[in-house]
Amino acid sequence: MKRTGLICVATALALSAPAAMSDENAELIIEGEQLVTKLAAPEGNPLPEILSGWRFRTTETQALQSDDFENPGFVFVDQAIDQWETVEGSEGKSCASCHGDVEEGMKAVRSNMPKWNAAANDLWSLENYIENCRVKRMGAEPWKWGKANMNAMVALVGLQSRGMPVDVDIDGPAREWWERGKEMYYTRYGQLELSCANCHEENYGNMIRADHLSQGQINGFPVYRLKNAKLNSIHDRFKGCIRDTRAETFNPGSAEFRALELYVTWRGEGLSVETPSVRN
């Protein structure tokens, strides 16, 4: 009886015939640039090939992401562009005061996140850097992790790396975080006793209820989800997955989720940054 939940999920997977990808030959081309959504896995990666979540979406959803004008995530990017120039806080500064034009100042920043911050003696995600700038440099109020204003700014910064390959450093002090994230990835959580790997490594390509399981790659975050009509952060997605196992989850921004972010990002190295992507 202990594994009833897991058996139910396994049964749901077994009863659902593997779904063909929307178009196995489709390529993601945005404004004339072809993004990498499929590549052979490098040595040491547990996957036989690396596939962006874009390849698991319907043709209609793929089309939304392929056109910046139609991509609903750009509503929030536009909001962040205005915020970039807005002076806030006791220091009388905006983001542009230090970083200049966002297209130049934030180029390639997203593609190597998260990364080890030697000054802070900690692994930092992009949100940590944004919060540090607001609080320490601008003297402004911090933004809450996963909230609309933070997600919009992460999307704007991430957009400046779109098309660049994901490439994170897991050497030195970051290695311990990578190991911790790997352990989390294969740990079963909750009443359903499911790990990240049960869905995204062992069953990607299958259907579970109405969901076409992907590899859980995070190269497109924050993503606009049609399900809730807003941008969703990486850590909010982690939180939702663990919650779906009927377990107590970790908080966005926690050390646990930053470690998991590093490991999952590493699993998708070589994929193009797609921020902001569109998913179900």
Secondary structure, DSSP 8 states (H G I E B T S, - for coil): -TTHHHHHHHHHHHHS-----S-TT--EEETTEEE--EEE--TT-SSSEEE-GGGGS-HHHHHHHH-TTT-TTHHHHHHHHHHHT--BTTTTB-HHHHH-SHHHHTTTSGGG-SEEETTTTEEE-HHHHHHHIIIIIS------TTSHHHHHHHHHHHHTTTTSB-----STTHHHHHHHHHHHHT--BTTTTB-HHHHHTTSTTSEETTEE------TT-SEEETTTTEEE-HHHHHHHHHHHTT-----TT-HHHHHHHHHHHHHTTTSB---SEEE-
